[in-house]
Amino acid sequence: MQKFREPLTHRGPDSIGMYASPDGRAGLGFQRLRIV
């Protein structure tokens, strides 16, 4: 999942996070971006 967030890194991430379910069948990731 991290590779999907990497293209947004140049925009200045404020915060990042990831969650993977205990059984590994689902996951969520986010990258909050700064607004200037």
Phi, psi and omega in degrees: 000333182298325181296336178283335179274334186303321180299341180270352186301323182295345182273002175086073182294138174270323185201148176225157178198159179214148174222134173234133180295153182304327180274357176076011183270346181216150178206154178228145176217148177217156174218110179278132184252146176291144174245122183255000000 
